[in-house]
Each structure stands twice: as structure tokens, then as C-alpha cells.
């Protein structure tokens, strides 16, 4: 984990999918910061917190540009994590003010894909990682139930729309419903990884055994059982979760999110270690085997919305974030502090 974290900080501005580096507040980096903040909490050096604080300070602790778009809320997760540690109101206030605006001016748009202003609500499954945990953290910090109530209503609306109860998986968005790839339903690995990790990041902010916690736990258990069934023999999960034979190439961002969630479930006593432990061990060993000697996590699928390709010499910041999140729970699972 240290090797991967250090490599990513060194290459923070030169590892990206397209022609230009990601904006520091882009969702791609937001996912990195989520994992980096978890790593910072267990590392034996303050340099990772210092790096994160510098990013926040340079950005004046503001969210990214689009007021309603879930992607642009992602950085709020690490802002609020740092607020919990340092108690600096500057880390909290911009996010709280923006979410208060959304509360009193909620988007009324359709969840259907390509309808006007459709991404003003969480109508693609990735969004369930990006924004809901920020609302949950804001509730945890302030104890103002309005934040929890908004998050619950919107999360349930998205789940009712995108969750396939037959497969216990989420469609990426409406455009994939009814579509087949080599005869199989299309459930994108990283997309469901976003959801699975998002569930964990939400539940971490809620009171266990509360009605809200139980709602998320129910989805989590359904997804976990399905993931156990469809893990590949090599240990990773295929880019098209039900189409392993058509997508044999490893993919590490989705797999990292699954390792994170499954290991967390075992650590929390939600998942049986005897049943799920071997899957975590196999997947973690696969992930580690895809790290280059200098610390780059390979086989991270580039930015996209569907199953595709990945390469051993290509990475992305969100893959590192997912891996660092996974490592924190794997470390606890095997006796770490």
C-alpha cells in the first residue's frame, strides 16, 4: 500500500486516460482521495495527511463546478474526513452550504437516461459512490436528519430504477437495460464496484441496526452473495460480471472495490469469514500481482461506462484509490491495527 500510495503521489499529474491531467477536484481524483485518506489514517507518517490538506487548502475546500452532479461532490468525502480529524470549519462549511442549497432546491428531473438535465439526480450507478457518502458524513457530523432523509429518498429512487433483483446487481444506467453482450446481461464491474464501496462508505457513517443501516446492509448482502458466485478462477472479477469468457483480461479497479467491501463485511461480522475469506485472499493476491516493481497498479480500466479493455502498463488514479481502500480492510482482516 505504501509503495502504491507513494508512486501515485509522485505521478499525481501524469497518470490519466485522455490528453490532459484531471482537475484536482474531478471525480477521478476524488476517488483517489477517498482511498488515500483511509491509508493516511493507518500510515506511520503524516505526509499523506499533509498532501491531502494541501489539495483542500488550494481548492478552498470547495466542491467541483457542477452544483447537482454527483461526480463533483466526490471530493467532499475527504474534506469531511479531514474535518473529523482536525475540526477546522473551513473543511466543512462549503460542502454544507452547497448541500443545503440542494436540499431546498432539489432536482426534479427524470432518472431516465438522456432526459433533460438527467444527471442532476443519481441516475447512473457510479453516482452512488460519489455523492451519498458525503450526505451520510454530513449527517454523522451535524446529526441533522434532513441530510440523511434526502440521501435515503434519492438512493432508494436510484435503486428501484437500476437494481436488477434477479441478478442482485446494478445496471450502469437505463441505456443498458434489455441490452445483451454475447447473450449476457451487461453489468459493468467497476460500476457495481462503485455501488458496493459506496454502500460501505455510507454504512460507516450510520448507527448499526438503525432502519437506514439495515436497508443498505440488505443490498450489501445480496451483492456480496452474487459476487462470491461470479469471481474468476484467477481471483479478479470480469469487466462484464456475467460474461467472464468474453472478458478474460484482469481489471483492478472493480476488483479492488469488491475486496474492500467483502473484507469490510467480514470485519464487521456481516459476512462469514469461512465463506468469504478465501475469496478476499485470492483477489488480494491477484491485485498485488498486478503492481509494477516501482508501485504502479496495472490493469485499471480507463474511464468509461461499460466493459472494455485494460492493460498491465496502464493505470488511473481512481484505481489506486480503490486499492488503498481495499488494503485498509485487508490489513484489519489479517490482524493489523
Secondary structure, DSSP 4 states (H G I P E B T S, - for coil): -HHHHHHHHHTTTT--SSSSPPPTTSHHHHHHHHHHHHHHHHSS-THHHHHHHHHHHHTTT---S-SS-GGGGTTHHHHHHHHHHH--THHHHHHHHHHHHHHHT-----SSTTSTTGGGS--STTHHHHTHHHHHHHHHHH--HHHHHHHHHHHHHHHHHHEETTTTEE-SSGGGTT-EETTEE--BHHHHHHHHHHHHHHHTTS-TTSHHHHHHHHHHHHHHHHHHHH--TTSS--SBTT-GGG--S--HHHHHHHHHHHHHHHHTTSS-HHHHHHHHHHHHHHHHHTB-TTS-B--PPPS-SSS----TT---HHHHHHHHHHHHHHHHHTT--
